[in-house]
């Protein structure tokens, strides 16, 4: 009988992170692209993939250079009013794919795009696909030629599914491209950048208030910049807060080119760890952050939910705003059970699995990319609620909280919003 490959948390911890089963290491086998397919992701048609991310700079437009099949899914995004007249296409035919002749047409296409617009774009992003990865295209050189022709900044972004497992995946590279236009400016001690996400943190996030406690007056987020001039003022920041690991390369560029140091914060759902992280941030900045009111509010919300919905068993996926192993640990520590996790183990989140194995050793771990997930049988585990689109797919009969909204949950506010959304779902007061 064919079954989906899975391992308990205890088994994985006993083996250690240097000896993970090959079924959980995507580079050792063919990939069953479950998360990507569920998100219509190539990478990047739904949510903030390469295409939407590449247009995060105010006033930017994008030229997609691709075969028709690769560009077609952009229609899902271009229907959004905020992306009207911002996507353009240079379609490649078979001869282009074989000879690379399309590269000579890119500068001309960029010029035509700029001339067609009533207002000069702030930057033209050129999005290319796996075809040019296989051709070995030097996109930096192509962009320089286009920039010389139009006098507008031109930057590459790579929709290379082939590099997802590499040192610099598409979503890492696009973050670097987005900040590459910033030039050195005089620093201001009361200005901070938040790096990592393409949508803002939720308005009620306490991080804003905590930074203002220590005298920060201006908090820049790329997604909140009203125009290109405001975007350029991000170069005036005294320091950066990195809120997503995929922004680390961009943060290093900030430090190297603009002399702006950075501090990394992690999105967490364990309330006590959020508190410790804020205390560590305060120490790094030489100040005391008073988060007591936010801490108490988060604890109260979590405890109220646990009393109202005791004994729930969860299945947690990775297609959501959080790390599935850290969120699972938070749920178990809050008194719930996690039957299954669908996620990618890394050196960073293995520490959460170690803690989880101590209190929930029988939690089963699956890889979304393992081909045997074709044979997954949802009857193998009792699950009351699922978190993430992938977990919802595997358990179609359970209430599902997708928890993948654009506006980003973070800190205590994220914890409160998470439990409030779960409560609304289980109380029949709202949709996932």
ABEGO torsion letter per residue (X at the ends): XBBBBBBBAAAAAAAEAAABBAAABAAABBBBBAAAAAAGBOBGABEBBAAAAAAABBGBBBBBBBBAAAAAAAAAAAABAAABGABBBBBBBAAAAAAGAAAAAAAAAAAAAAAABABBBABBBBBBBAAAAAAGBBAAAAAAAAAAAAGBBBBBBBBBAAAAABABBAAAAAAAAAAAABBBBBBBAABBBBBGBABBBBAABAAAAAAAAAGBABBBBAAABABAAAAAAAAABABBBBABAAAAAAAAAAAAAAGBBBBBBBBBABAAAAAAAAAAAAAAAGBBBBAAAAAAAAAAAAAAAAAABBGBBBBBBABBBEBAAAAAAAAAAAGBBBABBBBBBBAAAAAAAAAAAAABAABBBBBAABAAAAABBAAABBBABBBEAAAAAABAABBBBAGABABBBBEAAAAAAAAAAAAAAAAGABBX
